[in-house]
């Protein structure tokens, strides 16, 4: 066995002739009584398991054909080939920590296009139930699963509910419509046949629309991307004058402002989860999605109700529920909502339509920090690279915006229309990837210290011990300048605690369950592997080192910090 030192609650240290054994570290354990424990995921989560053998090698990029089974594959260690190639070519420090979510749409729904996004760095594929039929989304989900099985990726699937907010129709099947300055448009509750819909007329989904709106109100489309002023009301029709031109997208959200304030009354009686949403949720459960993102969350009760519903409908699944923070109600109940959820998304587009735009950056930072403190993954979404829907390069302001989100150490960034219907989806993905890598490297080079205060969040003694071990392991990795942290986890919880600490080095997360591997692919710094391991950590390490060295992913002399939720232990090991 290689040389090491170990902190453990039950196992004595391994001996080392070259790497000296450190004294036993005894962490301070604090068990709060007011914070719920992070619910662990179980091996029963998935109904779609990857095959035991990958069919292609990591060195053949772009992906084109199957290759002979490697030693790694035959031994049951699964890792996607993009990660493998990056590690072989550039080493540990080159790996991207910030994860990327791509919304799948008309531009990216075919197998080859989804594969191109996966090769480009997509970690999670998002399907937006605001658009398209369930059959279309089913095809997308199954293509992602097939890609994972055939090519060895661990791309997770996130389903985004539509929510009950007021929005436009689907523009009669058109991908977009352009509203020019000064044009007159009609918003109505009347339904039209696609062939008879008058020009510049849009149907609204809310029956009380014409009664609630008043002449002089401002109508904001998609968080202010297009702006109208109401000039006249004629029965069910609302006549509007375009004051800020822009692109109208299918089923875009609508908000109204009156005398400088958001008009909220019209939404007060609308449920957070509509009848359509419940049908979509049933669909997502049946298809085995990994995450369900809930739109316009108003309270923690909504999240608790949905999680109970998922458990009742599918007791063996543990689909993670993501709360979208995009309304004033969300901000008023922010901590309770995040506590109840499995993660949060800062949906800045709709949020920017409900609060002054200048407040959005501070709200984003607050949500990111609070999610870190509560050990929940956080996603920054909406309009990251909006200009790349039409143009091949982003604006400088967009790059600065993305850089800020990466600097705040959000777990993930999300592309919406840029990847769903934009002209340059793979280029937009490449921008997120390159900016993330550059800012992360700059932070390490400049030794930007992470001063986030991380309180103990676990409510049980075993979880508190795991949390303290992860805190210690992350600190040890930074002080010793370790090349990587290896974590062997059956539930994913220990890997989540390590990710929360944002260590300088990447985290290799080994788990025996395919579904947990996919879920971990959302969290900052985690490189998930599927590996069947035992309670014998020395055997696990020898086997892992052998497999990774054979593939050129680690080298002799690399310093690895090893954490296990099986034995609740820490080891510092030089690869033999």
Buried (B, 14 or more C-beta within 10 A) or exposed (E): BBBBBBBBBEBEBBEBEEBEBBEEBEBEEEBEEEBEEBEBBBBEBBBBBBEEBBBBBBBEEEBEEEBEBBEBBEBBBBBBBBBBBBBBEEBBEEBBBBBBBBBBBEBBBBBEBBBBBBBBBBBBBBBBBBBBEBEBBBBBBBBBBBBBBBBBBBBBBBBBBBBBBBBBBBBBEEBBBEBEEEEEBBBBBBEBEEEEBEEBBBBBBBEBBBEBBEEEBBBBBBBBBBBBBBEEBEEBBBBBBBBBBBBBBBBBBBBBBEEEEBBEEBBEEBEBBBEBBBEBBBBBBBBBBBBBBBBBBBBBBBBBBBBEBBEEEBEEBBBBBBBBBBBEBBBEBBEBBBBBBBBBBBBBBBBBBBBEEEEBBEBBBBBBBBBBBBBBBBBBBBBBBBBBBEBEBBEEEBBEBBBBBBBBBBBBBBBBBBBBBBEBBBBBBEBBBBBBBEBBEEBEEEEEEBEBEBEBBBBEEEBBBBBBBBBBBBBBBBEBEBBBBBBBBBBBBBBBBBBBBBBBBBBBBBBBBBBBBBBBBBBBBBBBBBBBBEEEBEEBBBBBBBBBBEBBBBEEEBBBBBBBBBBBBBBBBBBB
